[in-house]
Amino acid sequence: MTEKFVTAAQLMGQVLGAEGYPFIVTEHPFSSATTDELGARARRVAHTCGDHLLRPRST
């Protein structure tokens, strides 16, 4: 999720019954970012992606 849409993502999670659903935030925008910029963003959040994927699900 880009930083511009964090509030919208949180509200959508609430509406869909997934309040507190974890997502990763990166810089806005994506549509005009260059390939190099997108790669740099991906590298900055890669560790967070791994943390989200490996975190045990709470029941």
Contacts in CASP RR format, 6 or more apart in sequence:
PFRMAT RR
TARGET T0000
AUTHOR 0000-0000-0000
METHOD contacts of the structure
MODEL  1
MTEKFVTAAQLMGQVLGAEGYPFIVTEHPFSSATTDELGARARRVAHTCG
DHLLRPRST
1 9 0 8 1.000
1 23 0 8 1.000
1 24 0 8 1.000
1 25 0 8 1.000
1 26 0 8 1.000
2 25 0 8 1.000
2 26 0 8 1.000
2 27 0 8 1.000
2 28 0 8 1.000
2 29 0 8 1.000
2 30 0 8 1.000
3 25 0 8 1.000
3 26 0 8 1.000
3 27 0 8 1.000
3 28 0 8 1.000
4 28 0 8 1.000
4 29 0 8 1.000
5 28 0 8 1.000
6 25 0 8 1.000
9 23 0 8 1.000
10 20 0 8 1.000
13 19 0 8 1.000
13 20 0 8 1.000
13 21 0 8 1.000
22 52 0 8 1.000
22 55 0 8 1.000
24 45 0 8 1.000
24 48 0 8 1.000
24 49 0 8 1.000
24 52 0 8 1.000
25 45 0 8 1.000
26 41 0 8 1.000
26 44 0 8 1.000
26 45 0 8 1.000
27 33 0 8 1.000
27 41 0 8 1.000
30 38 0 8 1.000
33 41 0 8 1.000
END
